[in-house]
């Protein structure tokens, strides 16, 4: 099995973003290509966005769910 994750560059890193799945806003801390497989024989990789909400707690979402947060 190869590495479990690798960092991926993203244009919105360190910017305010919104998770369209939950509606939660926060700062995009990292985008990681992560091996989430449960088997050595079959690897399954997904790109996850790590977002830090106003509470300071980080959560993950699919990178496709991330969009810029627009201030009103």
Predicted model as a PDB file, atoms N, CA, C, CB and O in Angstrom, pLDDT in the B-factor column:
MODEL        1                                                                  
ATOM      1  N   UNK A   1       0.854  -1.183   0.000  1.00 45.00           N  
ATOM      2  CA  UNK A   1       0.000   0.000   0.000  1.00 45.00           C  
ATOM      3  C   UNK A   1       0.892   1.237   0.000  1.00 45.00           C  
ATOM      4  CB  UNK A   1      -0.967   0.003   1.231  1.00 45.00           C  
ATOM      5  O   UNK A   1       1.888   1.286   0.723  1.00 45.00           O  
ATOM      6  N   UNK A   2       0.544   2.220  -0.797  1.00 55.00           N  
ATOM      7  CA  UNK A   2       1.316   3.451  -0.864  1.00 55.00           C  
ATOM      8  C   UNK A   2       0.934   4.373   0.292  1.00 55.00           C  
ATOM      9  CB  UNK A   2       1.097   4.157  -2.215  1.00 55.00           C  
ATOM     10  O   UNK A   2       0.211   3.972   1.204  1.00 55.00           O  
ATOM     11  N   UNK A   3       1.426   5.609   0.242  1.00 67.00           N  
ATOM     12  CA  UNK A   3       1.092   6.583   1.277  1.00 67.00           C  
ATOM     13  C   UNK A   3      -0.418   6.681   1.458  1.00 67.00           C  
ATOM     14  CB  UNK A   3       1.676   7.959   0.929  1.00 67.00           C  
ATOM     15  O   UNK A   3      -1.175   6.429   0.520  1.00 67.00           O  
ATOM     16  N   UNK A   4      -0.848   7.037   2.633  1.00 81.00           N  
ATOM     17  CA  UNK A   4      -2.271   7.147   2.932  1.00 81.00           C  
ATOM     18  C   UNK A   4      -2.889   8.457   2.437  1.00 81.00           C  
ATOM     19  CB  UNK A   4      -2.486   7.019   4.415  1.00 81.00           C  
ATOM     20  O   UNK A   4      -4.105   8.540   2.262  1.00 81.00           O  
ATOM     21  N   UNK A   5      -2.056   9.483   2.209  1.00 86.00           N  
ATOM     22  CA  UNK A   5      -2.588  10.763   1.745  1.00 86.00           C  
ATOM     23  C   UNK A   5      -1.485  11.579   1.082  1.00 86.00           C  
ATOM     24  CB  UNK A   5      -3.213  11.552   2.916  1.00 86.00           C  
ATOM     25  O   UNK A   5      -0.297  11.309   1.258  1.00 86.00           O  
ATOM     26  N   UNK A   6      -1.907  12.583   0.314  1.00 92.00           N  
ATOM     27  CA  UNK A   6      -0.980  13.559  -0.251  1.00 92.00           C  
ATOM     28  C   UNK A   6      -1.712  14.890  -0.376  1.00 92.00           C  
ATOM     29  CB  UNK A   6      -0.426  13.084  -1.639  1.00 92.00           C  
ATOM     30  O   UNK A   6      -2.896  14.935  -0.711  1.00 92.00           O  
ATOM     31  N   UNK A   7      -0.984  15.976  -0.101  1.00 95.00           N  
ATOM     32  CA  UNK A   7      -1.577  17.306  -0.198  1.00 95.00           C  
ATOM     33  C   UNK A   7      -1.727  17.710  -1.655  1.00 95.00           C  
ATOM     34  CB  UNK A   7      -0.727  18.338   0.559  1.00 95.00           C  
ATOM     35  O   UNK A   7      -0.892  17.380  -2.497  1.00 95.00           O  
ATOM     36  N   UNK A   8      -2.819  18.440  -1.939  1.00 95.00           N  
ATOM     37  CA  UNK A   8      -3.132  18.878  -3.295  1.00 95.00           C  
ATOM     38  C   UNK A   8      -3.264  20.402  -3.276  1.00 95.00           C  
ATOM     39  CB  UNK A   8      -4.448  18.194  -3.833  1.00 95.00           C  
ATOM     40  O   UNK A   8      -3.938  20.944  -2.400  1.00 95.00           O  
ATOM     41  N   UNK A   9      -2.631  21.107  -4.227  1.00 96.00           N  
ATOM     42  CA  UNK A   9      -2.811  22.565  -4.275  1.00 96.00           C  
ATOM     43  C   UNK A   9      -4.251  22.919  -4.647  1.00 96.00           C  
ATOM     44  CB  UNK A   9      -1.829  23.201  -5.288  1.00 96.00           C  
ATOM     45  O   UNK A   9      -4.901  22.186  -5.392  1.00 96.00           O  
ATOM     46  N   UNK A  10      -4.740  24.031  -4.133  1.00 97.00           N  
ATOM     47  CA  UNK A  10      -6.099  24.477  -4.438  1.00 97.00           C  
ATOM     48  C   UNK A  10      -6.117  26.001  -4.429  1.00 97.00           C  
ATOM     49  CB  UNK A  10      -7.133  23.896  -3.414  1.00 97.00           C  
ATOM     50  O   UNK A  10      -5.476  26.627  -3.586  1.00 97.00           O  
ATOM     51  N   UNK A  11      -6.849  26.595  -5.361  1.00 97.00           N  
ATOM     52  CA  UNK A  11      -6.876  28.057  -5.507  1.00 97.00           C  
ATOM     53  C   UNK A  11      -7.510  28.778  -4.322  1.00 97.00           C  
ATOM     54  CB  UNK A  11      -7.619  28.425  -6.759  1.00 97.00           C  
ATOM     55  O   UNK A  11      -7.292  29.977  -4.149  1.00 97.00           O  
ATOM     56  N   UNK A  12      -8.295  28.069  -3.498  1.00 98.00           N  
ATOM     57  CA  UNK A  12      -8.980  28.715  -2.375  1.00 98.00           C  
ATOM     58  C   UNK A  12      -8.323  28.447  -1.018  1.00 98.00           C  
ATOM     59  CB  UNK A  12     -10.409  28.255  -2.331  1.00 98.00           C  
ATOM     60  O   UNK A  12      -8.906  28.772   0.017  1.00 98.00           O  
ATOM     61  N   UNK A  13      -7.131  27.865  -1.003  1.00 98.00           N  
ATOM     62  CA  UNK A  13      -6.452  27.613   0.279  1.00 98.00           C  
ATOM     63  C   UNK A  13      -6.292  28.909   1.060  1.00 98.00           C  
ATOM     64  CB  UNK A  13      -5.070  26.960   0.048  1.00 98.00           C  
ATOM     65  O   UNK A  13      -5.940  29.951   0.506  1.00 98.00           O  
ATOM     66  N   UNK A  14      -6.563  28.819   2.371  1.00 97.00           N  
ATOM     67  CA  UNK A  14      -6.463  29.952   3.303  1.00 97.00           C  
ATOM     68  C   UNK A  14      -7.466  31.063   3.015  1.00 97.00           C  
ATOM     69  CB  UNK A  14      -5.070  30.522   3.261  1.00 97.00           C  
ATOM     70  O   UNK A  14      -7.277  32.202   3.441  1.00 97.00           O  
ATOM     71  N   UNK A  15      -8.525  30.734   2.297  1.00 97.00           N  
ATOM     72  CA  UNK A  15      -9.587  31.701   2.011  1.00 97.00           C  
ATOM     73  C   UNK A  15     -10.888  31.240   2.644  1.00 97.00           C  
ATOM     74  CB  UNK A  15      -9.768  31.892   0.488  1.00 97.00           C  
ATOM     75  O   UNK A  15     -11.043  30.075   3.010  1.00 97.00           O  
ATOM     76  N   UNK A  16     -11.813  32.172   2.764  1.00 97.00           N  
ATOM     77  CA  UNK A  16     -13.133  31.854   3.314  1.00 97.00           C  
ATOM     78  C   UNK A  16     -13.943  31.116   2.250  1.00 97.00           C  
ATOM     79  CB  UNK A  16     -13.878  33.150   3.783  1.00 97.00           C  
ATOM     80  O   UNK A  16     -14.089  31.581   1.120  1.00 97.00           O  
ATOM     81  N   UNK A  17     -14.467  29.947   2.645  1.00 98.00           N  
ATOM     82  CA  UNK A  17     -15.220  29.103   1.715  1.00 98.00           C  
ATOM     83  C   UNK A  17     -16.521  28.652   2.366  1.00 98.00           C  
ATOM     84  CB  UNK A  17     -14.380  27.876   1.276  1.00 98.00           C  
ATOM     85  O   UNK A  17     -16.732  28.816   3.568  1.00 98.00           O  
ATOM     86  N   UNK A  18     -17.380  28.083   1.540  1.00 97.00           N  
ATOM     87  CA  UNK A  18     -18.655  27.536   2.002  1.00 97.00           C  
ATOM     88  C   UNK A  18     -18.754  26.104   1.523  1.00 97.00           C  
ATOM     89  CB  UNK A  18     -19.864  28.381   1.491  1.00 97.00           C  
ATOM     90  O   UNK A  18     -18.459  25.808   0.365  1.00 97.00           O  
ATOM     91  N   UNK A  19     -19.170  25.213   2.413  1.00 98.00           N  
ATOM     92  CA  UNK A  19     -19.453  23.824   2.063  1.00 98.00           C  
ATOM     93  C   UNK A  19     -20.895  23.774   1.583  1.00 98.00           C  
ATOM     94  CB  UNK A  19     -19.213  22.847   3.281  1.00 98.00           C  
ATOM     95  O   UNK A  19     -21.817  23.971   2.375  1.00 98.00           O  
ATOM     96  N   UNK A  20     -21.102  23.515   0.300  1.00 97.00           N  
ATOM     97  CA  UNK A  20     -22.468  23.547  -0.228  1.00 97.00           C  
ATOM     98  C   UNK A  20     -23.326  22.411   0.317  1.00 97.00           C  
ATOM     99  CB  UNK A  20     -22.442  23.482  -1.744  1.00 97.00           C  
ATOM    100  O   UNK A  20     -24.552  22.511   0.298  1.00 97.00           O  
ATOM    101  N   UNK A  21     -22.715  21.340   0.800  1.00 97.00           N  
ATOM    102  CA  UNK A  21     -23.490  20.222   1.358  1.00 97.00           C  
ATOM    103  C   UNK A  21     -24.148  20.591   2.688  1.00 97.00           C  
ATOM    104  CB  UNK A  21     -22.587  19.001   1.552  1.00 97.00           C  
ATOM    105  O   UNK A  21     -25.288  20.205   2.948  1.00 97.00           O  
ATOM    106  N   UNK A  22     -23.428  21.340   3.528  1.00 96.00           N  
ATOM    107  CA  UNK A  22     -23.956  21.668   4.857  1.00 96.00           C  
ATOM    108  C   UNK A  22     -24.307  23.140   5.020  1.00 96.00           C  
ATOM    109  CB  UNK A  22     -22.957  21.281   5.910  1.00 96.00           C  
ATOM    110  O   UNK A  22     -25.046  23.508   5.933  1.00 96.00           O  
ATOM    111  N   UNK A  23     -23.775  23.990   4.129  1.00 96.00           N  
ATOM    112  CA  UNK A  23     -23.993  25.427   4.257  1.00 96.00           C  
ATOM    113  C   UNK A  23     -23.035  26.084   5.223  1.00 96.00           C  
ATOM    114  CB  UNK A  23     -25.394  25.694   4.693  1.00 96.00           C  
ATOM    115  O   UNK A  23     -23.105  27.297   5.424  1.00 96.00           O  
ATOM    116  N   UNK A  24     -22.145  25.324   5.825  1.00 96.00           N  
ATOM    117  CA  UNK A  24     -21.198  25.851   6.807  1.00 96.00           C  
ATOM    118  C   UNK A  24     -20.067  26.593   6.111  1.00 96.00           C  
ATOM    119  CB  UNK A  24     -20.632  24.717   7.679  1.00 96.00           C  
ATOM    120  O   UNK A  24     -19.559  26.155   5.079  1.00 96.00           O  
ATOM    121  N   UNK A  25     -19.679  27.735   6.697  1.00 97.00           N  
ATOM    122  CA  UNK A  25     -18.568  28.516   6.164  1.00 97.00           C  
ATOM    123  C   UNK A  25     -17.366  28.419   7.090  1.00 97.00           C  
ATOM    124  CB  UNK A  25     -18.978  29.987   5.971  1.00 97.00           C  
ATOM    125  O   UNK A  25     -17.495  28.181   8.291  1.00 97.00           O  
ATOM    126  N   UNK A  26     -16.189  28.610   6.493  1.00 98.00           N  
ATOM    127  CA  UNK A  26     -14.954  28.594   7.260  1.00 98.00           C  
ATOM    128  C   UNK A  26     -13.767  28.811   6.352  1.00 98.00           C  
ATOM    129  CB  UNK A  26     -14.805  27.282   8.019  1.00 98.00           C  
ATOM    130  O   UNK A  26     -13.928  29.166   5.184  1.00 98.00           O  
ATOM    131  N   UNK A  27     -12.573  28.599   6.883  1.00 98.00           N  
ATOM    132  CA  UNK A  27     -11.340  28.783   6.132  1.00 98.00           C  
ATOM    133  C   UNK A  27     -10.852  27.439   5.600  1.00 98.00           C  
ATOM    134  CB  UNK A  27     -10.259  29.444   7.011  1.00 98.00           C  
ATOM    135  O   UNK A  27     -10.756  26.467   6.350  1.00 98.00           O  
ATOM    136  N   UNK A  28     -10.545  27.386   4.309  1.00 98.00           N  
ATOM    137  CA  UNK A  28     -10.023  26.158   3.712  1.00 98.00           C  
ATOM    138  C   UNK A  28      -8.582  25.983   4.157  1.00 98.00           C  
ATOM    139  CB  UNK A  28     -10.126  26.192   2.154  1.00 98.00           C  
ATOM    140  O   UNK A  28      -7.708  26.766   3.785  1.00 98.00           O  
ATOM    141  N   UNK A  29      -8.341  24.953   4.956  1.00 98.00           N  
ATOM    142  CA  UNK A  29      -7.022  24.710   5.537  1.00 98.00           C  
ATOM    143  C   UNK A  29      -6.152  23.803   4.672  1.00 98.00           C  
ATOM    144  CB  UNK A  29      -7.173  24.104   6.910  1.00 98.00           C  
ATOM    145  O   UNK A  29      -4.937  23.988   4.607  1.00 98.00           O  
ATOM    146  N   UNK A  30      -6.764  22.826   4.011  1.00 98.00           N  
ATOM    147  CA  UNK A  30      -5.997  21.883   3.191  1.00 98.00           C  
ATOM    148  C   UNK A  30      -6.932  21.115   2.278  1.00 98.00           C  
ATOM    149  CB  UNK A  30      -5.192  20.907   4.076  1.00 98.00           C  
ATOM    150  O   UNK A  30      -8.121  20.955   2.557  1.00 98.00           O  
ATOM    151  N   UNK A  31      -6.360  20.644   1.178  1.00 98.00           N  
ATOM    152  CA  UNK A  31      -7.029  19.684   0.315  1.00 98.00           C  
ATOM    153  C   UNK A  31      -6.098  18.480   0.240  1.00 98.00           C  
ATOM    154  CB  UNK A  31      -7.347  20.286  -1.125  1.00 98.00           C  
ATOM    155  O   UNK A  31      -4.913  18.612  -0.064  1.00 98.00           O  
ATOM    156  N   UNK A  32      -6.649  17.312   0.519  1.00 97.00           N  
ATOM    157  CA  UNK A  32      -5.844  16.105   0.626  1.00 97.00           C  
ATOM    158  C   UNK A  32      -6.442  15.013  -0.249  1.00 97.00           C  
ATOM    159  CB  UNK A  32      -5.747  15.635   2.093  1.00 97.00           C  
ATOM    160  O   UNK A  32      -7.649  14.772  -0.222  1.00 97.00           O  
ATOM    161  N   UNK A  33      -5.597  14.364  -1.016  1.00 96.00           N  
ATOM    162  CA  UNK A  33      -5.981  13.165  -1.757  1.00 96.00           C  
ATOM    163  C   UNK A  33      -5.714  12.009  -0.802  1.00 96.00           C  
ATOM    164  CB  UNK A  33      -5.176  13.011  -3.140  1.00 96.00           C  
ATOM    165  O   UNK A  33      -4.560  11.662  -0.550  1.00 96.00           O  
ATOM    166  N   UNK A  34      -6.767  11.418  -0.275  1.00 93.00           N  
ATOM    167  CA  UNK A  34      -6.640  10.462   0.829  1.00 93.00           C  
ATOM    168  C   UNK A  34      -7.084   9.064   0.426  1.00 93.00           C  
ATOM    169  CB  UNK A  34      -7.452  10.931   2.025  1.00 93.00           C  
ATOM    170  O   UNK A  34      -8.108   8.878  -0.232  1.00 93.00           O  
ATOM    171  N   UNK A  35      -6.292   8.095   0.836  1.00 90.00           N  
ATOM    172  CA  UNK A  35      -6.612   6.692   0.601  1.00 90.00           C  
ATOM    173  C   UNK A  35      -7.572   6.240   1.700  1.00 90.00           C  
ATOM    174  CB  UNK A  35      -5.315   5.803   0.575  1.00 90.00           C  
ATOM    175  O   UNK A  35      -7.183   6.116   2.861  1.00 90.00           O  
ATOM    176  N   UNK A  36      -8.826   5.996   1.326  1.00 87.00           N  
ATOM    177  CA  UNK A  36      -9.850   5.607   2.300  1.00 87.00           C  
ATOM    178  C   UNK A  36     -10.223   4.130   2.171  1.00 87.00           C  
ATOM    179  CB  UNK A  36     -11.097   6.473   2.126  1.00 87.00           C  
ATOM    180  O   UNK A  36     -11.253   3.697   2.689  1.00 87.00           O  
ATOM    181  N   UNK A  37      -9.392   3.371   1.488  1.00 87.00           N  
ATOM    182  CA  UNK A  37      -9.698   1.957   1.271  1.00 87.00           C  
ATOM    183  C   UNK A  37      -9.563   1.162   2.562  1.00 87.00           C  
ATOM    184  CB  UNK A  37      -8.781   1.371   0.198  1.00 87.00           C  
ATOM    185  O   UNK A  37      -8.840   1.555   3.477  1.00 87.00           O  
ATOM    186  N   UNK A  38     -10.261   0.055   2.619  1.00 87.00           N  
ATOM    187  CA  UNK A  38     -10.162  -0.838   3.765  1.00 87.00           C  
ATOM    188  C   UNK A  38      -9.440  -2.130   3.378  1.00 87.00           C  
ATOM    189  CB  UNK A  38     -11.560  -1.151   4.324  1.00 87.00           C  
ATOM    190  O   UNK A  38      -9.485  -3.125   4.101  1.00 87.00           O  
ATOM    191  N   UNK A  39      -8.773  -2.092   2.221  1.00 84.00           N  
ATOM    192  CA  UNK A  39      -8.120  -3.288   1.710  1.00 84.00           C  
ATOM    193  C   UNK A  39      -6.800  -2.919   1.051  1.00 84.00           C  
ATOM    194  CB  UNK A  39      -9.033  -4.025   0.714  1.00 84.00           C  
ATOM    195  O   UNK A  39      -6.697  -1.883   0.394  1.00 84.00           O  
ATOM    196  N   UNK A  40      -5.809  -3.751   1.223  1.00 80.00           N  
ATOM    197  CA  UNK A  40      -4.527  -3.541   0.573  1.00 80.00           C  
ATOM    198  C   UNK A  40      -4.651  -3.841  -0.923  1.00 80.00           C  
ATOM    199  CB  UNK A  40      -3.435  -4.424   1.221  1.00 80.00           C  
ATOM    200  O   UNK A  40      -3.949  -3.243  -1.739  1.00 80.00           O  
ATOM    201  N   UNK A  41      -5.521  -4.743  -1.271  1.00 85.00           N  
ATOM    202  CA  UNK A  41      -5.670  -5.182  -2.662  1.00 85.00           C  
ATOM    203  C   UNK A  41      -6.363  -4.145  -3.544  1.00 85.00           C  
ATOM    204  CB  UNK A  41      -6.447  -6.478  -2.709  1.00 85.00           C  
ATOM    205  O   UNK A  41      -6.102  -4.086  -4.745  1.00 85.00           O  
ATOM    206  N   UNK A  42      -7.241  -3.329  -2.965  1.00 88.00           N  
ATOM    207  CA  UNK A  42      -7.997  -2.368  -3.765  1.00 88.00           C  
ATOM    208  C   UNK A  42      -7.953  -0.996  -3.099  1.00 88.00           C  
ATOM    209  CB  UNK A  42      -9.463  -2.836  -3.951  1.00 88.00           C  
ATOM    210  O   UNK A  42      -8.657  -0.759  -2.118  1.00 88.00           O  
ATOM    211  N   UNK A  43      -7.129  -0.092  -3.629  1.00 87.00           N  
ATOM    212  CA  UNK A  43      -7.040   1.253  -3.073  1.00 87.00           C  
ATOM    213  C   UNK A  43      -8.173   2.126  -3.601  1.00 87.00           C  
ATOM    214  CB  UNK A  43      -5.681   1.884  -3.406  1.00 87.00           C  
ATOM    215  O   UNK A  43      -8.566   2.016  -4.762  1.00 87.00           O  
ATOM    216  N   UNK A  44      -8.691   2.993  -2.735  1.00 89.00           N  
ATOM    217  CA  UNK A  44      -9.747   3.931  -3.123  1.00 89.00           C  
ATOM    218  C   UNK A  44      -9.340   5.310  -2.611  1.00 89.00           C  
ATOM    219  CB  UNK A  44     -11.157   3.497  -2.548  1.00 89.00           C  
ATOM    220  O   UNK A  44      -9.258   5.539  -1.405  1.00 89.00           O  
ATOM    221  N   UNK A  45      -9.086   6.225  -3.549  1.00 91.00           N  
ATOM    222  CA  UNK A  45      -8.626   7.565  -3.210  1.00 91.00           C  
ATOM    223  C   UNK A  45      -9.737   8.587  -3.431  1.00 91.00           C  
ATOM    224  CB  UNK A  45      -7.390   7.935  -4.041  1.00 91.00           C  
ATOM    225  O   UNK A  45     -10.473   8.509  -4.415  1.00 91.00           O  
ATOM    226  N   UNK A  46      -9.857   9.551  -2.504  1.00 94.00           N  
ATOM    227  CA  UNK A  46     -10.813  10.644  -2.637  1.00 94.00           C  
ATOM    228  C   UNK A  46     -10.119  11.955  -2.267  1.00 94.00           C  
ATOM    229  CB  UNK A  46     -12.069  10.405  -1.741  1.00 94.00           C  
ATOM    230  O   UNK A  46      -9.200  11.974  -1.449  1.00 94.00           O  
ATOM    231  N   UNK A  47     -10.570  13.043  -2.878  1.00 96.00           N  
ATOM    232  CA  UNK A  47     -10.054  14.360  -2.522  1.00 96.00           C  
ATOM    233  C   UNK A  47     -10.973  14.976  -1.479  1.00 96.00           C  
ATOM    234  CB  UNK A  47      -9.936  15.280  -3.775  1.00 96.00           C  
ATOM    235  O   UNK A  47     -12.162  15.187  -1.722  1.00 96.00           O  
ATOM    236  N   UNK A  48     -10.402  15.260  -0.311  1.00 97.00           N  
ATOM    237  CA  UNK A  48     -11.152  15.838   0.797  1.00 97.00           C  
ATOM    238  C   UNK A  48     -10.657  17.250   1.087  1.00 97.00           C  
ATOM    239  CB  UNK A  48     -11.031  14.957   2.053  1.00 97.00           C  
ATOM    240  O   UNK A  48      -9.455  17.515   1.065  1.00 97.00           O  
ATOM    241  N   UNK A  49     -11.588  18.141   1.356  1.00 98.00           N  
ATOM    242  CA  UNK A  49     -11.266  19.499   1.771  1.00 98.00           C  
ATOM    243  C   UNK A  49     -11.407  19.572   3.285  1.00 98.00           C  
ATOM    244  CB  UNK A  49     -12.186  20.549   1.062  1.00 98.00           C  
ATOM    245  O   UNK A  49     -12.403  19.112   3.843  1.00 98.00           O  
ATOM    246  N   UNK A  50     -10.419  20.146   3.943  1.00 98.00           N  
ATOM    247  CA  UNK A  50     -10.455  20.367   5.389  1.00 98.00           C  
ATOM    248  C   UNK A  50     -10.756  21.837   5.622  1.00 98.00           C  
ATOM    249  CB  UNK A  50      -9.106  19.947   6.077  1.00 98.00           C  
ATOM    250  O   UNK A  50      -9.981  22.709   5.229  1.00 98.00           O  
ATOM    251  N   UNK A  51     -11.896  22.108   6.269  1.00 98.00           N  
ATOM    252  CA  UNK A  51     -12.363  23.472   6.500  1.00 98.00           C  
ATOM    253  C   UNK A  51     -12.433  23.720   7.999  1.00 98.00           C  
ATOM    254  CB  UNK A  51     -13.748  23.713   5.833  1.00 98.00           C  
ATOM    255  O   UNK A  51     -12.958  22.897   8.748  1.00 98.00           O  
ATOM    256  N   UNK A  52     -11.896  24.869   8.436  1.00 98.00           N  
ATOM    257  CA  UNK A  52     -11.976  25.253   9.849  1.00 98.00           C  
ATOM    258  C   UNK A  52     -13.112  26.244  10.016  1.00 98.00           C  
ATOM    259  CB  UNK A  52     -10.629  25.862  10.353  1.00 98.00           C  
ATOM    260  O   UNK A  52     -13.063  27.357   9.492  1.00 98.00           O  
ATOM    261  N   UNK A  53     -14.134  25.832  10.748  1.00 97.00           N  
ATOM    262  CA  UNK A  53     -15.306  26.677  11.008  1.00 97.00           C  
ATOM    263  C   UNK A  53     -14.964  27.748  12.046  1.00 97.00           C  
ATOM    264  CB  UNK A  53     -16.505  25.817  11.493  1.00 97.00           C  
ATOM    265  O   UNK A  53     -13.891  27.715  12.648  1.00 97.00           O  
ATOM    266  N   UNK A  54     -15.877  28.691  12.251  1.00 94.00           N  
ATOM    267  CA  UNK A  54     -15.674  29.783  13.209  1.00 94.00           C  
ATOM    268  C   UNK A  54     -15.421  29.267  14.626  1.00 94.00           C  
ATOM    269  CB  UNK A  54     -16.884  30.710  13.208  1.00 94.00           C  
ATOM    270  O   UNK A  54     -14.741  29.926  15.412  1.00 94.00           O  
ATOM    271  N   UNK A  55     -15.959  28.105  14.953  1.00 95.00           N  
ATOM    272  CA  UNK A  55     -15.771  27.515  16.282  1.00 95.00           C  
ATOM    273  C   UNK A  55     -14.338  27.039  16.510  1.00 95.00           C  
ATOM    274  CB  UNK A  55     -16.729  26.353  16.472  1.00 95.00           C  
ATOM    275  O   UNK A  55     -13.938  26.773  17.644  1.00 95.00           O  
ATOM    276  N   UNK A  56     -13.563  26.932  15.416  1.00 96.00           N  
ATOM    277  CA  UNK A  56     -12.199  26.414  15.512  1.00 96.00           C  
ATOM    278  C   UNK A  56     -12.112  24.934  15.195  1.00 96.00           C  
ATOM    279  CB  UNK A  56     -11.650  26.662  16.888  1.00 96.00           C  
ATOM    280  O   UNK A  56     -11.019  24.393  15.024  1.00 96.00           O  
ATOM    281  N   UNK A  57     -13.243  24.287  15.117  1.00 97.00           N  
ATOM    282  CA  UNK A  57     -13.291  22.861  14.798  1.00 97.00           C  
ATOM    283  C   UNK A  57     -13.219  22.665  13.291  1.00 97.00           C  
ATOM    284  CB  UNK A  57     -14.572  22.213  15.365  1.00 97.00           C  
ATOM    285  O   UNK A  57     -13.893  23.363  12.534  1.00 97.00           O  
ATOM    286  N   UNK A  58     -12.399  21.713  12.862  1.00 97.00           N  
ATOM    287  CA  UNK A  58     -12.282  21.417  11.440  1.00 97.00           C  
ATOM    288  C   UNK A  58     -13.198  20.268  11.049  1.00 97.00           C  
ATOM    289  CB  UNK A  58     -10.837  21.085  11.080  1.00 97.00           C  
ATOM    290  O   UNK A  58     -13.457  19.359  11.838  1.00 97.00           O  
ATOM    291  N   UNK A  59     -13.680  20.328   9.815  1.00 97.00           N  
ATOM    292  CA  UNK A  59     -14.496  19.247   9.274  1.00 97.00           C  
ATOM    293  C   UNK A  59     -14.056  19.004   7.840  1.00 97.00           C  
ATOM    294  CB  UNK A  59     -16.025  19.585   9.348  1.00 97.00           C  
ATOM    295  O   UNK A  59     -13.378  19.836   7.237  1.00 97.00           O  
ATOM    296  N   UNK A  60     -14.444  17.866   7.304  1.00 96.00           N  
ATOM    297  CA  UNK A  60     -14.092  17.532   5.932  1.00 96.00           C  
ATOM    298  C   UNK A  60     -15.334  17.469   5.069  1.00 96.00           C  
ATOM    299  CB  UNK A  60     -13.339  16.207   5.873  1.00 96.00           C  
ATOM    300  O   UNK A  60     -16.441  17.218   5.546  1.00 96.00           O  
ATOM    301  N   UNK A  61     -15.120  17.701   3.795  1.00 97.00           N  
ATOM    302  CA  UNK A  61     -16.165  17.564   2.790  1.00 97.00           C  
ATOM    303  C   UNK A  61     -15.481  17.224   1.473  1.00 97.00           C  
ATOM    304  CB  UNK A  61     -17.035  18.874   2.670  1.00 97.00           C  
ATOM    305  O   UNK A  61     -14.269  17.391   1.336  1.00 97.00           O  
ATOM    306  N   UNK A  62     -16.247  16.755   0.521  1.00 96.00           N  
ATOM    307  CA  UNK A  62     -15.694  16.505  -0.808  1.00 96.00           C  
ATOM    308  C   UNK A  62     -15.227  17.833  -1.397  1.00 96.00           C  
ATOM    309  CB  UNK A  62     -16.746  15.818  -1.741  1.00 96.00           C  
ATOM    310  O   UNK A  62     -15.895  18.857  -1.250  1.00 96.00           O  
ATOM    311  N   UNK A  63     -14.090  17.807  -2.055  1.00 97.00           N  
ATOM    312  CA  UNK A  63     -13.541  19.045  -2.610  1.00 97.00           C  
ATOM    313  C   UNK A  63     -14.504  19.682  -3.610  1.00 97.00           C  
ATOM    314  CB  UNK A  63     -12.193  18.772  -3.284  1.00 97.00           C  
ATOM    315  O   UNK A  63     -14.484  20.901  -3.779  1.00 97.00           O  
ATOM    316  N   UNK A  64     -15.331  18.905  -4.266  1.00 97.00           N  
ATOM    317  CA  UNK A  64     -16.319  19.452  -5.205  1.00 97.00           C  
ATOM    318  C   UNK A  64     -17.422  20.239  -4.504  1.00 97.00           C  
ATOM    319  CB  UNK A  64     -16.938  18.331  -6.015  1.00 97.00           C  
ATOM    320  O   UNK A  64     -18.164  20.969  -5.162  1.00 97.00           O  
ATOM    321  N   UNK A  65     -17.544  20.107  -3.183  1.00 97.00           N  
ATOM    322  CA  UNK A  65     -18.554  20.839  -2.417  1.00 97.00           C  
ATOM    323  C   UNK A  65     -18.072  22.212  -1.951  1.00 97.00           C  
ATOM    324  CB  UNK A  65     -18.975  20.024  -1.220  1.00 97.00           C  
ATOM    325  O   UNK A  65     -18.823  22.924  -1.283  1.00 97.00           O  
ATOM    326  N   UNK A  66     -16.843  22.601  -2.283  1.00 98.00           N  
ATOM    327  CA  UNK A  66     -16.262  23.840  -1.786  1.00 98.00           C  
ATOM    328  C   UNK A  66     -16.450  24.947  -2.814  1.00 98.00           C  
ATOM    329  CB  UNK A  66     -14.768  23.652  -1.456  1.00 98.00           C  
ATOM    330  O   UNK A  66     -16.149  24.781  -3.996  1.00 98.00           O  
ATOM    331  N   UNK A  67     -16.961  26.095  -2.328  1.00 97.00           N  
ATOM    332  CA  UNK A  67     -17.082  27.277  -3.167  1.00 97.00           C  
ATOM    333  C   UNK A  67     -16.674  28.493  -2.352  1.00 97.00           C  
ATOM    334  CB  UNK A  67     -18.527  27.433  -3.718  1.00 97.00           C  
ATOM    335  O   UNK A  67     -16.705  28.450  -1.122  1.00 97.00           O  
ATOM    336  N   UNK A  68     -16.291  29.580  -3.022  1.00 97.00           N  
ATOM    337  CA  UNK A  68     -15.938  30.790  -2.262  1.00 97.00           C  
ATOM    338  C   UNK A  68     -17.139  31.284  -1.463  1.00 97.00           C  
ATOM    339  CB  UNK A  68     -15.433  31.907  -3.210  1.00 97.00           C  
ATOM    340  O   UNK A  68     -18.277  31.197  -1.924  1.00 97.00           O  
ATOM    341  N   UNK A  69     -16.884  31.797  -0.276  1.00 96.00           N  
ATOM    342  CA  UNK A  69     -17.952  32.394   0.541  1.00 96.00           C  
ATOM    343  C   UNK A  69     -17.979  33.885   0.212  1.00 96.00           C  
ATOM    344  CB  UNK A  69     -17.719  32.145   2.102  1.00 96.00           C  
ATOM    345  O   UNK A  69     -16.952  34.561   0.265  1.00 96.00           O  
ATOM    346  N   UNK A  70     -19.128  34.371  -0.117  1.00 85.00           N  
ATOM    347  CA  UNK A  70     -19.260  35.780  -0.474  1.00 85.00           C  
ATOM    348  C   UNK A  70     -19.817  36.542   0.705  1.00 85.00           C  
ATOM    349  CB  UNK A  70     -20.160  35.961  -1.714  1.00 85.00           C  
ATOM    350  O   UNK A  70     -20.878  36.201   1.229  1.00 85.00           O  
ATOM    351  N   UNK A  71     -19.111  37.566   1.121  1.00 63.00           N  
ATOM    352  CA  UNK A  71     -19.566  38.414   2.239  1.00 63.00           C  
ATOM    353  C   UNK A  71     -20.680  39.322   1.762  1.00 63.00           C  
ATOM    354  CB  UNK A  71     -18.395  39.258   2.821  1.00 63.00           C  
ATOM    355  O   UNK A  71     -20.680  39.800   0.628  1.00 63.00           O  
ATOM    356  N   UNK A  72     -21.636  39.549   2.661  1.00 49.00           N  
ATOM    357  CA  UNK A  72     -22.729  40.444   2.279  1.00 49.00           C  
ATOM    358  C   UNK A  72     -22.544  41.812   2.880  1.00 49.00           C  
ATOM    359  CB  UNK A  72     -24.069  39.871   2.705  1.00 49.00           C  
ATOM    360  O   UNK A  72     -23.370  42.699   2.665  1.00 49.00           O  
TER     361      UNK A  72                                                      
ENDMDL                                                                          
END                                                                             
